[in-house]
């Protein structure tokens, strides 16, 4: 175990880091301020693994420690990737059918928004939006514009996976209530929208 210690700890660290990055928004909405605890734990473990690997590499060169260092460098790069947009892109095809079911439920009146145009998703669909809610910008004979939250802006803007039957023009027409930073078409009537709030 001794010579594999750094590699094993590094692999565990990378897995935990990927988990925390992947479920970042769900942790935030579930645990709120306590979501910082897993992040802090992963950061401490990262520092420990990096320090231990560098010390061992300085003592004597080992291919296992070099692999550990490379994995730790890759892990730090992962943190700075746009993980929310990457996650939305990676899961888009797998979740598209379920999201279309939700859109049909909104169209049929089975999901009804509150006075702020937000609607809670049924339990079996909560995973489709970071906080288990959608925002219904428009749902009438002129078109549908429904947003699944990727990030629901606390401090640094919102990111939404948006279905718009009228394309980008409908999104600009309805606005989002906040300045739109970017609209990227994903496929068909699906867009990744980033706003200033």
C-alpha positions as CSV (number, residue, x, y, z in Angstrom):
1,X,0.0,0.0,0.0
2,X,2.9,2.4,0.8
3,X,4.1,3.0,-2.7
4,X,0.5,3.2,-4.1
5,X,-0.6,5.6,-1.3
6,X,-0.4,8.8,-3.3
7,X,-2.0,7.3,-6.4
8,X,-4.9,5.8,-4.5
9,X,-5.5,9.1,-2.6
10,X,-5.3,11.0,-5.8
11,X,-7.8,8.8,-7.6
12,X,-10.2,9.2,-4.6
13,X,-9.7,13.0,-4.7
14,X,-10.4,13.2,-8.4
15,X,-13.6,11.1,-8.1
16,X,-14.7,13.3,-5.2
17,X,-13.8,16.5,-7.1
18,X,-15.8,15.3,-10.1
19,X,-18.8,14.4,-7.9
20,X,-18.8,17.8,-6.1
21,X,-18.4,19.7,-9.5
22,X,-21.2,17.6,-11.1
23,X,-23.7,18.0,-8.2
24,X,-22.6,21.5,-7.3
25,X,-26.0,23.2,-7.9
26,X,-28.0,20.3,-6.3
27,X,-25.9,20.4,-3.2
28,X,-26.4,24.2,-3.0
29,X,-30.2,23.9,-3.2
30,X,-30.3,20.9,-0.9
31,X,-27.8,22.0,1.8
32,X,-27.6,25.7,1.1
33,X,-24.7,27.1,3.2
34,X,-23.7,23.6,4.3
35,X,-22.8,22.9,0.6
36,X,-19.5,24.6,1.4
37,X,-18.5,21.7,3.7
38,X,-18.0,19.1,1.0
39,X,-16.2,21.7,-1.2
40,X,-13.9,22.6,1.8
41,X,-13.2,19.0,2.5
42,X,-12.3,18.3,-1.2
43,X,-10.0,21.4,-1.2
44,X,-8.2,20.2,2.0
45,X,-7.8,16.8,0.5
46,X,-6.5,18.2,-2.7
47,X,-3.8,20.3,-0.9
48,X,-2.8,17.3,1.2
49,X,-2.5,15.0,-1.9
50,X,-0.6,17.7,-3.9
51,X,1.8,18.3,-1.0
52,X,2.4,14.6,-0.3
53,X,3.0,13.9,-4.0
54,X,5.5,16.7,-4.4
55,X,7.4,15.7,-1.3
56,X,7.6,12.1,-2.4
57,X,8.7,13.2,-5.9
58,X,11.5,15.3,-4.4
59,X,12.7,12.4,-2.3
60,X,12.8,10.0,-5.1
61,X,11.4,9.9,-8.6
62,X,8.6,7.4,-9.1
63,X,6.3,6.9,-12.1
64,X,3.4,6.4,-9.7
65,X,4.0,9.8,-8.1
66,X,4.3,11.4,-11.5
67,X,1.0,9.9,-12.5
68,X,-0.5,11.2,-9.3
69,X,0.8,14.7,-10.1
70,X,-0.5,14.6,-13.6
71,X,-4.0,13.5,-12.3
72,X,-3.9,16.4,-9.7
73,X,-3.1,18.9,-12.5
74,X,-5.9,17.5,-14.6
75,X,-8.2,17.8,-11.6
76,X,-7.4,21.4,-11.0
77,X,-8.2,22.1,-14.7
78,X,-11.6,20.4,-14.3
79,X,-12.5,23.0,-11.6
80,X,-12.1,25.8,-14.1
81,X,-14.0,24.2,-16.9
82,X,-17.5,25.6,-17.5
83,X,-18.9,22.5,-15.7
84,X,-22.5,23.5,-15.7
85,X,-22.7,24.0,-19.5
86,X,-20.6,20.9,-19.9
87,X,-23.0,18.9,-17.7
88,X,-26.0,20.3,-19.6
89,X,-24.4,19.3,-22.9
90,X,-23.4,15.8,-21.7
91,X,-26.9,15.0,-20.2
92,X,-28.9,16.7,-22.9
93,X,-29.7,13.7,-25.1
94,X,-30.4,11.4,-22.1
95,X,-32.8,13.9,-20.5
96,X,-34.4,15.3,-23.6
97,X,-37.4,12.8,-23.7
98,X,-38.2,13.6,-20.0
99,X,-38.0,17.3,-20.6
100,X,-40.3,17.0,-23.6
101,X,-42.8,15.2,-21.4
102,X,-42.6,18.1,-18.9
103,X,-43.2,20.6,-21.8
104,X,-46.2,18.5,-22.9
105,X,-47.5,18.5,-19.3
106,X,-47.2,22.3,-19.2
107,X,-49.0,22.6,-22.6
108,X,-51.8,20.4,-21.3
109,X,-52.1,22.3,-18.0
110,X,-50.9,19.4,-15.8
111,X,-48.1,21.6,-14.5
112,X,-49.3,25.1,-13.6
113,X,-47.0,28.0,-12.7
114,X,-47.4,30.2,-9.7
115,X,-47.8,34.0,-9.9
116,X,-44.1,34.4,-10.7
117,X,-44.3,31.9,-13.6
118,X,-42.3,29.3,-11.7
119,X,-43.6,25.7,-11.4
120,X,-42.4,22.9,-9.2
121,X,-41.7,19.7,-11.2
122,X,-43.3,16.4,-10.2
123,X,-41.0,14.3,-8.0
124,X,-40.0,12.0,-10.8
125,X,-38.8,15.0,-12.9
126,X,-37.0,17.1,-10.3
127,X,-33.6,16.0,-11.5
128,X,-34.2,17.9,-14.8
129,X,-33.7,21.3,-13.1
130,X,-31.1,22.3,-10.6
131,X,-33.7,23.3,-8.0
132,X,-36.6,21.1,-9.1
133,X,-38.5,24.0,-10.7
134,X,-39.0,25.4,-14.2
135,X,-39.8,28.9,-15.3
136,X,-42.6,29.3,-17.9
137,X,-42.1,32.4,-19.9
138,X,-44.8,31.6,-22.4
139,X,-47.3,28.9,-22.9
140,X,-50.1,29.8,-25.2
141,X,-51.2,29.4,-28.8
142,X,-48.4,31.7,-29.9
143,X,-45.7,29.5,-28.6
144,X,-43.9,27.9,-25.7
145,X,-40.8,29.1,-23.9
146,X,-39.9,27.0,-20.8
147,X,-36.7,27.1,-18.9
148,X,-35.0,24.4,-16.9
149,X,-32.6,25.9,-14.4
150,X,-28.9,24.9,-14.7
151,X,-27.9,27.7,-12.3
152,X,-30.5,29.9,-10.7
153,X,-28.6,33.1,-10.1
154,X,-27.7,33.8,-6.5
155,X,-24.6,35.9,-7.1
156,X,-23.2,35.6,-10.6
157,X,-26.0,35.2,-13.1
158,X,-28.3,32.4,-14.2
159,X,-27.9,29.7,-16.7
160,X,-30.9,28.0,-18.2
161,X,-31.6,25.2,-20.6
162,X,-34.5,26.7,-22.5
163,X,-37.1,25.2,-24.8
164,X,-38.4,27.9,-27.2
165,X,-40.9,26.9,-29.9
166,X,-40.2,30.2,-31.7
167,X,-36.4,29.9,-31.6
168,X,-34.1,32.7,-30.4
169,X,-36.4,35.4,-31.6
170,X,-39.1,34.3,-29.0
171,X,-36.4,34.3,-26.3
172,X,-35.4,37.9,-27.2
173,X,-39.1,38.9,-27.5
174,X,-40.1,37.6,-24.1
175,X,-36.8,38.5,-22.5
176,X,-35.9,36.9,-19.2
177,X,-36.3,39.9,-16.9
178,X,-32.5,40.3,-16.9
179,X,-29.9,41.2,-19.5
180,X,-29.1,38.2,-21.7
181,X,-25.3,37.5,-22.0
182,X,-25.5,34.7,-24.5
183,X,-27.9,32.3,-26.3
184,X,-26.3,29.2,-27.8
185,X,-28.5,26.8,-29.8
186,X,-28.1,23.2,-28.7
187,X,-30.5,21.4,-31.0
188,X,-33.9,22.0,-32.5
189,X,-35.8,24.3,-30.2
190,X,-33.3,24.0,-27.3
191,X,-31.0,26.8,-26.2
192,X,-28.4,27.4,-23.5
193,X,-29.2,30.9,-22.2
194,X,-26.9,32.8,-19.8
195,X,-28.3,35.9,-18.1
196,X,-26.8,38.6,-15.9
197,X,-28.9,37.5,-12.9
